[in-house]
Amino acid sequence: MRKILLGFMLLATHFALAQNNYNACGSQSGLWNYDTVFVSCDIIVPAGEQLVIAPNTTIVFEGYFSMHVLGNVNARASYNQPVSFTIADTNGFSDYHSTSGGWNGFRFEQTLPESDSSIFEFCRFYYGKAAGDSTNGYGGAFRIDNFSKIRIEQCTFDHHYAFYRGGAIYANKAEILIRKCEFLNSFAGNDGMDYGYGGAVAFRASLPEVSGSYFEANSSTGVGGALSFEFSDPKLVNCEFYQNYSALGGAIGFIRAEPQRQIANLLIHENSSLFFGGGIACLEASPRMTNLTIINNSSAMGGGYYCNEYANPVLANSILWNNTAGDTLGSQVWIWDVYSEPEFHYCDIQGGLEWFGGSSFIGVYENNLDVDPLLFEQFWLFNDSPCINAGTPDTTGFLIPPTDLLGMERIQYGRIDMGVMEYMMVGLPHQNEEINALLAFPNPLNYNSVCTFELPLPGTVQISIFDLNGRLVWQQTNEKLSAGLHRFSLEDFVKNQPKNNRPWLLKVDSGSHTQAIKLIH
């Protein structure tokens, strides 16, 4: 009897699990609220209809299939219950000339302008692949053409490929939002003469916003290891670029454009390029940029920064240091042609004008330093750094953001600093009406580090730690606290985060007021 009962229970469990999966093919709308959705042919979301994907749903493509969106998709998940998109079998993913090993991504093509917005929050995208003929070689995970109502936030893109442009995302004539996302291990290009642009993301004739995002180990065969902007005017703020690679512009390539929107607070380090511009390449492009830290990048020429073809970019309040090239000349900056006239205002540039490579400099070079910026582990300003209070006295016209890369108030001590982060004494307490004397000690952190703060009145307090790009990495649940002095251990955070001497932001939120301090771990 027990065996019969056990068998019945196992059968019931199996049936329940099977019921919580779904096989999708063809026209789809309504709600996907399943453990796993298996996609067995191309999906179409019809015009005027919506597909909602519930948190904690995994979408598995059983072949090289796409999701063509004519209506809209709403995939709004959470930090602990993300929505995931992946392929059942990754074999053949690295073959440029085969569709094996990947799925064909989201396709926003011929989507009507009046269609509702598509929103993706806390989604994970893996192994999107844009391979094949010229119409299918763009955007491994997303190909967006002439449609703007798309927001992608707190998402991860890992291992994507495009034969031509946009390893993970390609957008043409689009005004989309990408916020607090990470892009890893994506590639654009092939083994022929068709060069790839934008290893992670490529924009053409677009007005995108990319903010608070992280780019690592992306690459392309042409321009922009992580990002390329062609005929585009981006808002690009609070982003980090690490170990990306391309032929020109290891991290970013600006091509045939005069961007007028805000480009600021970019940390560009350990990127490389085969020919020019290990950090940034400007090709017939003139972006205005402020508060960049371009450090430890490398290239044959122009280890940090490259200009060509009537490029007249403006760089202010920035640090160009310890970039390398084939020769000392051009290790930081390389200017190819006699028609490019870049401007440098209130920057710290190693070697100064004497180290510039290429054509004779005919641009603007004013109030710049050539002195060791004294950075802690590459981007944190020591308390005796010459870059403190050394930026432009008048920030008018430079589109200075209100905060630095970590979200702290940009001007701390009367004048803007150079680089991505405003100097603040580590552990310096701030004062407000509800929470006083916020302090972390020891800082840099170890297993004994604690945070202390005073609460004048009883209240519910939430304690959170964020990374450089504003992504939540640790949180203490809301807790009702009495008035008085409180302390809590940071041991749990220290144990679960690798020690890399990078800055973090700790916030204590009482509801109506928020305090924050920088941490080093």
KELO-476421 format. One record per residue (C-alpha): chain; residue in three letters; x, y, z. Coordinates in Angstrom, 2 decimals. Layout:
N
mol/type/x/y/z
A/ALA/X/Y/Z
...
//
This chain:
521
mol/type/x/y/z
A/MET/0.00/0.00/0.00
A/ARG/2.82/2.37/0.87
A/LYS/4.48/1.71/-2.51
A/ILE/1.22/2.42/-4.31
A/LEU/0.74/5.65/-2.33
A/LEU/4.37/6.71/-2.93
A/GLY/4.01/6.00/-6.64
A/PHE/0.82/8.07/-6.79
A/MET/2.55/10.96/-4.99
A/LEU/5.50/10.88/-7.38
A/LEU/3.14/10.80/-10.37
A/ALA/1.17/13.73/-8.98
A/THR/4.39/15.70/-8.39
A/HIS/5.60/14.97/-11.91
A/PHE/2.24/16.03/-13.33
A/ALA/2.31/19.27/-11.31
A/LEU/5.81/20.09/-12.55
A/ALA/4.83/19.32/-16.13
A/GLN/1.80/21.54/-15.75
A/ASN/4.08/24.39/-14.69
A/ASN/6.00/24.26/-17.98
A/TYR/4.76/25.56/-21.30
A/ASN/5.59/24.92/-24.94
A/ALA/5.42/28.16/-26.97
A/CYS/5.29/28.53/-30.75
A/GLY/3.84/31.14/-33.10
A/SER/1.52/33.91/-31.96
A/GLN/1.75/34.57/-28.20
A/SER/0.17/37.06/-25.81
A/GLY/-1.26/37.12/-22.31
A/LEU/0.72/35.84/-19.31
A/TRP/3.66/33.45/-19.16
A/ASN/3.68/32.41/-15.52
A/TYR/5.61/29.15/-15.62
A/ASP/8.83/27.69/-14.30
A/THR/10.06/27.12/-17.85
A/VAL/8.80/28.12/-21.27
A/PHE/10.19/25.99/-24.10
A/VAL/10.21/27.85/-27.43
A/SER/9.98/25.47/-30.39
A/CYS/9.49/27.96/-33.26
A/ASP/9.57/31.72/-33.92
A/ILE/7.39/33.73/-31.54
A/ILE/5.28/36.68/-32.67
A/VAL/3.65/39.10/-30.26
A/PRO/0.84/40.55/-32.45
A/ALA/0.25/44.28/-32.86
A/GLY/-2.03/45.66/-30.17
A/GLU/-1.38/42.72/-27.83
A/GLN/0.87/42.28/-24.81
A/LEU/2.98/39.41/-23.54
A/VAL/3.67/39.52/-19.80
A/ILE/6.45/37.31/-18.44
A/ALA/6.24/36.64/-14.70
A/PRO/9.27/36.78/-12.39
A/ASN/11.31/33.60/-11.95
A/THR/10.41/32.33/-15.43
A/THR/13.09/30.73/-17.62
A/ILE/12.62/30.84/-21.38
A/VAL/14.57/28.10/-23.19
A/PHE/14.86/28.26/-26.98
A/GLU/15.07/24.80/-28.48
A/GLY/16.57/26.10/-31.72
A/TYR/17.50/29.24/-33.63
A/PHE/14.22/31.06/-33.02
A/SER/13.37/34.72/-32.46
A/MET/10.76/36.75/-30.60
A/HIS/9.31/39.25/-33.07
A/VAL/7.49/41.96/-31.14
A/LEU/4.79/43.92/-32.97
A/GLY/2.87/44.66/-29.78
A/ASN/4.75/44.87/-26.49
A/VAL/6.51/42.72/-23.90
A/ASN/6.49/43.30/-20.16
A/ALA/9.13/41.28/-18.30
A/ARG/9.46/43.01/-14.94
A/ALA/11.14/40.72/-12.45
A/SER/13.16/41.24/-9.26
A/TYR/16.69/40.90/-7.95
A/ASN/15.98/37.48/-6.40
A/GLN/13.56/36.22/-9.07
A/PRO/14.88/37.20/-12.50
A/VAL/13.50/36.26/-15.90
A/SER/16.06/34.31/-17.95
A/PHE/16.39/33.78/-21.72
A/THR/18.78/31.11/-22.99
A/ILE/19.34/28.34/-25.54
A/ALA/18.95/24.61/-24.88
A/ASP/22.19/23.66/-26.64
A/THR/25.19/26.04/-26.95
A/ASN/27.24/23.78/-29.23
A/GLY/28.41/25.73/-32.27
A/PHE/27.90/29.17/-30.71
A/SER/31.43/30.28/-31.65
A/ASP/30.95/29.39/-35.34
A/TYR/30.47/32.73/-37.14
A/HIS/28.86/31.12/-40.16
A/SER/26.38/28.90/-38.37
A/THR/23.17/29.58/-36.47
A/SER/23.97/26.74/-34.06
A/GLY/24.38/27.35/-30.36
A/GLY/22.24/30.46/-30.05
A/TRP/18.74/31.89/-30.32
A/ASN/17.82/34.72/-32.66
A/GLY/16.95/37.39/-30.10
A/PHE/14.14/39.92/-29.76
A/ARG/13.24/41.63/-33.01
A/PHE/11.56/45.03/-32.84
A/GLU/11.19/45.51/-36.59
A/GLN/8.07/46.94/-38.21
A/THR/6.76/47.59/-34.70
A/LEU/4.14/50.32/-34.97
A/PRO/5.07/53.64/-33.28
A/GLU/1.77/53.58/-31.37
A/SER/2.61/50.24/-29.75
A/ASP/2.93/50.34/-25.96
A/SER/6.34/50.36/-24.31
A/SER/8.27/47.15/-23.83
A/ILE/9.98/46.91/-20.44
A/PHE/12.64/44.47/-19.28
A/GLU/13.70/44.61/-15.64
A/PHE/15.99/42.14/-13.86
A/CYS/16.25/39.89/-16.90
A/ARG/19.18/37.70/-17.86
A/PHE/19.97/37.15/-21.52
A/TYR/22.37/34.43/-22.65
A/TYR/23.60/33.21/-26.06
A/GLY/21.70/35.46/-28.43
A/LYS/23.17/35.12/-31.92
A/ALA/22.77/37.24/-35.05
A/ALA/24.32/35.13/-37.79
A/GLY/23.56/34.64/-41.45
A/ASP/22.82/37.06/-44.27
A/SER/23.00/40.84/-44.13
A/THR/19.51/41.24/-42.71
A/ASN/20.19/38.94/-39.79
A/GLY/23.70/39.96/-38.73
A/TYR/22.74/42.70/-36.27
A/GLY/21.99/42.47/-32.53
A/GLY/22.42/39.09/-30.87
A/ALA/19.82/39.62/-28.15
A/PHE/17.95/42.71/-29.48
A/ARG/17.60/44.14/-32.97
A/ILE/15.63/47.39/-32.84
A/ASP/14.75/49.33/-35.97
A/ASN/12.89/52.63/-35.95
A/PHE/11.18/52.05/-32.60
A/SER/11.89/53.88/-29.35
A/LYS/9.63/52.74/-26.55
A/ILE/11.95/50.21/-24.93
A/ARG/13.45/50.28/-21.44
A/ILE/16.05/47.75/-20.32
A/GLU/17.02/48.05/-16.65
A/GLN/19.01/45.97/-14.13
A/CYS/19.58/43.29/-16.78
A/THR/22.56/41.06/-17.55
A/PHE/23.75/40.22/-21.08
A/ASP/26.31/37.43/-21.26
A/HIS/27.77/35.65/-24.34
A/HIS/26.09/37.22/-27.36
A/TYR/27.23/37.50/-30.96
A/ALA/26.49/39.54/-34.09
A/PHE/28.09/39.05/-37.49
A/TYR/28.11/42.81/-38.16
A/ARG/27.08/45.11/-35.32
A/GLY/25.86/45.03/-31.75
A/GLY/26.91/41.75/-30.17
A/ALA/24.09/42.01/-27.64
A/ILE/22.01/45.00/-28.85
A/TYR/21.74/46.84/-32.15
A/ALA/19.49/49.89/-32.46
A/ASN/18.83/51.99/-35.55
A/LYS/16.76/55.18/-35.35
A/ALA/15.82/54.39/-31.78
A/GLU/15.56/56.31/-28.53
A/ILE/15.87/53.55/-25.93
A/LEU/16.89/53.47/-22.26
A/ILE/19.53/51.13/-20.87
A/ARG/20.08/51.56/-17.15
A/LYS/22.13/49.68/-14.56
A/CYS/22.85/46.73/-16.85
A/GLU/25.95/44.61/-17.28
A/PHE/27.34/43.39/-20.59
A/LEU/29.81/40.53/-20.58
A/ASN/31.66/38.39/-23.14
A/SER/29.86/39.60/-26.26
A/PHE/31.36/39.96/-29.73
A/ALA/30.62/41.67/-33.05
A/GLY/32.50/40.80/-36.21
A/ASN/33.63/37.90/-38.31
A/ASP/36.63/36.40/-40.05
A/GLY/36.13/38.39/-43.27
A/MET/36.46/42.03/-44.32
A/ASP/33.10/43.12/-42.88
A/TYR/34.16/44.86/-39.70
A/GLY/32.14/44.54/-36.52
A/TYR/30.99/47.60/-34.56
A/GLY/30.00/47.63/-30.90
A/GLY/30.98/44.34/-29.26
A/ALA/28.20/44.76/-26.70
A/VAL/25.95/47.52/-28.12
A/ALA/25.91/49.40/-31.43
A/PHE/23.75/52.45/-32.10
A/ARG/23.12/54.06/-35.46
A/ALA/21.21/57.32/-35.99
A/SER/19.83/56.99/-32.46
A/LEU/19.24/58.99/-29.28
A/PRO/19.90/56.42/-26.55
A/GLU/20.50/56.75/-22.85
A/VAL/23.04/54.37/-21.35
A/SER/23.63/54.91/-17.65
A/GLY/24.92/53.09/-14.60
A/SER/26.12/50.12/-16.66
A/TYR/29.15/47.84/-16.62
A/PHE/30.99/46.46/-19.68
A/GLU/33.57/43.69/-19.38
A/ALA/35.36/41.41/-21.89
A/ASN/33.35/42.51/-24.93
A/SER/35.07/42.84/-28.30
A/SER/34.64/43.74/-31.96
A/THR/36.78/43.55/-35.08
A/GLY/36.16/47.16/-36.14
A/VAL/35.21/50.03/-33.85
A/GLY/34.14/50.02/-30.20
A/GLY/34.92/46.94/-28.14
A/ALA/31.97/47.67/-25.85
A/LEU/29.99/50.53/-27.43
A/SER/29.81/52.20/-30.82
A/PHE/27.80/55.33/-31.64
A/GLU/27.39/56.16/-35.32
A/PHE/25.41/59.26/-36.37
A/SER/24.07/59.12/-32.81
A/ASP/23.66/61.52/-29.90
A/PRO/23.83/59.47/-26.69
A/LYS/23.45/60.33/-23.08
A/LEU/26.22/58.20/-21.56
A/VAL/26.83/58.53/-17.82
A/ASN/28.08/56.57/-14.82
A/CYS/29.49/53.58/-16.69
A/GLU/32.55/51.38/-16.22
A/PHE/34.51/49.70/-19.04
A/TYR/36.98/46.93/-18.22
A/GLN/39.02/44.63/-20.46
A/ASN/37.12/45.30/-23.68
A/TYR/38.91/45.05/-27.03
A/SER/38.61/46.24/-30.63
A/ALA/40.68/47.37/-33.60
A/LEU/39.87/51.03/-32.84
A/GLY/38.41/52.23/-29.55
A/GLY/38.89/49.36/-27.11
A/ALA/36.02/50.58/-24.94
A/ILE/34.07/53.16/-27.00
A/GLY/33.96/54.31/-30.61
A/PHE/32.27/57.56/-31.68
A/ILE/31.75/57.64/-35.45
A/ARG/30.47/60.43/-37.73
A/ALA/28.60/62.39/-35.08
A/GLU/28.61/65.55/-32.99
A/PRO/26.93/64.43/-29.75
A/GLN/25.48/67.27/-27.70
A/ARG/24.06/65.36/-24.76
A/GLN/25.70/64.48/-21.47
A/ILE/28.72/62.15/-21.57
A/ALA/30.25/61.98/-18.10
A/ASN/31.50/59.87/-15.20
A/LEU/33.07/57.10/-17.27
A/LEU/35.69/54.79/-15.76
A/ILE/37.71/53.28/-18.61
A/HIS/40.50/50.92/-17.54
A/GLU/42.42/47.87/-18.79
A/ASN/40.85/48.05/-22.25
A/SER/42.91/47.59/-25.42
A/SER/42.83/48.02/-29.18
A/LEU/44.84/46.57/-32.03
A/PHE/45.58/49.85/-33.80
A/PHE/44.34/53.09/-32.20
A/GLY/42.62/54.26/-29.02
A/GLY/42.81/51.65/-26.29
A/GLY/40.15/53.59/-24.39
A/ILE/38.22/55.86/-26.79
A/ALA/38.35/56.46/-30.54
A/CYS/36.71/59.52/-32.14
A/LEU/36.35/59.18/-35.93
A/GLU/34.82/62.24/-37.57
A/ALA/33.09/62.71/-34.22
A/SER/33.11/65.51/-31.65
A/PRO/31.56/64.45/-28.34
A/ARG/31.75/66.72/-25.26
A/MET/32.89/64.68/-22.27
A/THR/33.59/65.45/-18.65
A/ASN/34.95/63.64/-15.61
A/LEU/36.41/60.57/-17.25
A/THR/39.16/58.42/-15.77
A/ILE/41.04/56.73/-18.63
A/ILE/43.79/54.62/-17.11
A/ASN/45.86/51.50/-17.81
A/ASN/44.54/51.02/-21.34
A/SER/46.78/49.99/-24.23
A/SER/47.06/50.16/-28.01
A/ALA/49.67/50.24/-30.75
A/MET/49.07/54.01/-30.94
A/GLY/46.99/56.16/-28.63
A/GLY/46.84/53.96/-25.57
A/GLY/44.11/56.07/-24.02
A/TYR/42.55/58.37/-26.61
A/TYR/42.46/58.69/-30.42
A/CYS/41.20/61.30/-32.89
A/ASN/40.91/61.10/-36.69
A/GLU/38.96/62.55/-39.64
A/TYR/38.02/66.06/-38.47
A/ALA/37.41/64.91/-34.91
A/ASN/36.99/67.84/-32.52
A/PRO/36.00/66.29/-29.19
A/VAL/36.11/68.20/-25.90
A/LEU/37.46/66.53/-22.77
A/ALA/37.24/68.27/-19.39
A/ASN/37.96/67.44/-15.74
A/SER/39.43/64.09/-16.70
A/ILE/42.43/61.90/-15.96
A/LEU/44.54/60.25/-18.70
A/TRP/47.24/58.25/-16.96
A/ASN/49.38/55.14/-17.27
A/ASN/48.02/54.19/-20.68
A/THR/50.58/52.48/-22.91
A/ALA/51.40/52.25/-26.61
A/GLY/54.24/51.07/-28.81
A/ASP/56.16/54.23/-27.94
A/THR/56.04/56.86/-25.21
A/LEU/54.82/59.31/-27.82
A/GLY/51.13/58.65/-28.22
A/SER/50.83/56.53/-25.10
A/GLN/48.03/58.76/-23.82
A/VAL/46.77/60.61/-26.92
A/TRP/47.20/60.05/-30.67
A/ILE/45.92/62.50/-33.30
A/TRP/46.05/61.05/-36.79
A/ASP/45.26/63.96/-39.11
A/VAL/45.97/67.68/-39.36
A/TYR/42.24/68.45/-39.45
A/SER/41.30/67.15/-35.99
A/GLU/41.25/69.81/-33.28
A/PRO/40.47/68.18/-29.91
A/GLU/40.16/70.26/-26.76
A/PHE/41.46/69.47/-23.28
A/HIS/40.34/71.56/-20.31
A/TYR/41.43/71.07/-16.70
A/CYS/42.65/67.50/-17.20
A/ASP/45.56/65.57/-15.74
A/ILE/47.38/64.08/-18.74
A/GLN/50.57/62.11/-18.30
A/GLY/53.43/63.59/-20.33
A/GLY/51.37/66.57/-21.39
A/LEU/51.51/67.81/-24.98
A/GLU/55.07/66.56/-25.34
A/TRP/53.82/62.98/-25.26
A/PHE/51.05/63.45/-27.84
A/GLY/51.59/61.29/-30.92
A/GLY/50.66/61.66/-34.57
A/SER/50.06/65.01/-36.24
A/SER/51.01/68.32/-34.69
A/PHE/48.47/69.45/-32.11
A/ILE/46.33/72.41/-33.22
A/GLY/43.46/72.14/-30.73
A/VAL/42.89/73.75/-27.33
A/TYR/45.00/72.76/-24.32
A/GLU/44.33/74.84/-21.25
A/ASN/44.83/74.55/-17.47
A/ASN/45.92/70.92/-17.61
A/LEU/48.23/69.09/-15.22
A/ASP/51.00/66.58/-15.79
A/VAL/51.46/65.17/-12.32
A/ASP/50.75/61.81/-10.69
A/PRO/47.02/61.89/-9.80
A/LEU/47.69/59.71/-6.73
A/LEU/44.88/57.27/-7.29
A/PHE/44.08/54.52/-4.85
A/GLU/43.90/51.32/-6.87
A/GLN/43.52/53.21/-10.15
A/PHE/40.56/55.53/-9.59
A/TRP/40.08/56.60/-5.97
A/LEU/41.60/59.99/-5.11
A/PHE/43.98/59.97/-2.16
A/ASN/43.59/62.87/0.25
A/ASP/46.69/64.59/-1.17
A/SER/45.78/64.07/-4.84
A/PRO/46.45/67.11/-7.05
A/CYS/43.16/66.35/-8.83
A/ILE/41.08/67.47/-5.83
A/ASN/39.41/70.83/-6.48
A/ALA/41.37/71.06/-9.75
A/GLY/38.52/70.92/-12.27
A/THR/36.85/73.77/-14.12
A/PRO/36.06/76.69/-11.77
A/ASP/33.02/77.45/-13.91
A/THR/31.17/74.29/-14.98
A/THR/28.75/76.15/-17.25
A/GLY/28.41/74.42/-20.60
A/PHE/30.14/71.22/-19.57
A/LEU/26.93/69.31/-18.71
A/ILE/28.25/68.30/-15.29
A/PRO/26.04/65.64/-13.66
A/PRO/24.86/66.32/-10.10
A/THR/26.59/63.21/-8.73
A/ASP/29.77/61.24/-9.35
A/LEU/30.09/57.61/-10.45
A/LEU/29.10/56.37/-7.01
A/GLY/26.09/58.64/-6.76
A/MET/27.66/61.06/-4.30
A/GLU/27.18/64.80/-4.68
A/ARG/29.57/65.94/-7.40
A/ILE/31.09/69.07/-5.79
A/GLN/32.09/68.32/-2.19
A/TYR/34.55/71.04/-1.24
A/GLY/33.73/74.10/-3.33
A/ARG/35.12/73.07/-6.73
A/ILE/34.76/70.03/-8.96
A/ASP/37.47/67.37/-8.93
A/MET/39.08/65.62/-11.89
A/GLY/38.07/62.04/-12.66
A/VAL/35.05/59.84/-12.13
A/MET/34.72/60.21/-8.36
A/GLU/34.62/63.26/-6.19
A/TYR/37.01/63.11/-3.27
A/MET/35.50/62.35/0.09
A/MET/37.32/61.37/3.24
A/VAL/36.59/57.68/3.76
A/GLY/34.11/57.32/6.60
A/LEU/33.38/61.05/6.79
A/PRO/30.03/61.41/8.61
A/HIS/27.19/63.48/7.19
A/GLN/24.49/65.19/9.17
A/ASN/20.73/65.42/8.62
A/GLU/17.59/65.60/10.71
A/GLU/17.03/61.92/11.29
A/ILE/20.28/59.99/10.99
A/ASN/23.50/61.36/12.41
A/ALA/27.16/60.37/12.48
A/LEU/27.10/57.64/9.84
A/LEU/30.48/55.94/10.03
A/ALA/32.12/52.70/8.89
A/PHE/35.26/51.49/10.64
A/PRO/37.72/50.02/9.79
A/ASN/37.45/51.30/6.23
A/PRO/39.00/49.71/4.05
A/LEU/36.86/46.88/5.31
A/ASN/37.76/43.66/7.05
A/TYR/35.77/41.00/8.92
A/ASN/35.62/43.25/11.99
A/SER/34.24/46.31/10.22
A/VAL/31.05/47.83/11.61
A/CYS/28.76/50.65/10.61
A/THR/27.43/53.00/13.26
A/PHE/24.77/55.69/13.10
A/GLU/22.57/57.63/15.48
A/LEU/18.79/57.69/15.09
A/PRO/17.21/60.65/16.96
A/LEU/13.68/59.23/16.60
A/PRO/12.33/55.67/16.30
A/GLY/11.88/54.53/12.73
A/THR/12.22/51.83/10.12
A/VAL/15.69/51.78/8.58
A/GLN/16.99/49.96/5.51
A/ILE/20.73/49.48/4.98
A/SER/22.00/48.79/1.45
A/ILE/25.33/48.54/-0.37
A/PHE/25.65/49.31/-4.09
A/ASP/28.48/48.79/-6.56
A/LEU/30.06/51.43/-8.79
A/ASN/27.19/51.33/-11.25
A/GLY/24.36/51.54/-8.76
A/ARG/23.48/47.83/-8.69
A/LEU/22.32/46.48/-5.34
A/VAL/24.80/43.89/-4.00
A/TRP/23.82/43.61/-0.32
A/GLN/20.86/44.65/1.77
A/GLN/19.74/44.41/5.36
A/THR/15.98/43.96/5.60
A/ASN/13.83/46.78/6.90
A/GLU/14.06/46.91/10.63
A/LYS/12.18/48.96/13.22
A/LEU/14.78/50.66/15.41
A/SER/14.52/52.71/18.54
A/ALA/16.07/56.13/18.97
A/GLY/19.74/56.15/19.86
A/LEU/23.07/54.83/18.62
A/HIS/23.03/51.71/16.47
A/ARG/25.73/49.54/14.97
A/PHE/25.74/46.55/12.69
A/SER/28.42/44.25/11.40
A/LEU/29.60/44.29/7.79
A/GLU/31.11/40.80/8.11
A/ASP/28.43/39.19/5.94
A/PHE/29.10/41.63/3.09
A/VAL/32.87/41.20/3.38
A/LYS/32.59/37.40/3.26
A/ASN/30.43/37.38/0.14
A/GLN/32.24/39.97/-1.98
A/PRO/35.74/39.40/-3.40
A/LYS/38.35/41.77/-2.07
A/ASN/39.44/44.01/-4.94
A/ASN/40.02/47.42/-3.34
A/ARG/37.10/48.85/-5.27
A/PRO/34.74/51.47/-3.87
A/TRP/31.18/50.73/-2.82
A/LEU/28.37/52.96/-1.63
A/LEU/26.64/52.25/1.68
A/LYS/23.25/53.87/2.17
A/VAL/21.18/54.11/5.32
A/ASP/17.59/55.01/4.51
A/SER/15.05/56.07/7.09
A/GLY/12.28/56.67/4.57
A/SER/12.33/60.42/4.18
A/HIS/16.09/60.82/4.47
A/THR/19.03/58.91/3.10
A/GLN/22.67/59.06/4.13
A/ALA/25.56/57.50/2.28
A/ILE/29.29/56.93/2.67
A/LYS/31.91/55.34/0.46
A/LEU/33.43/52.01/1.42
A/ILE/36.57/50.30/0.20
A/HIS/36.84/46.51/0.11
//
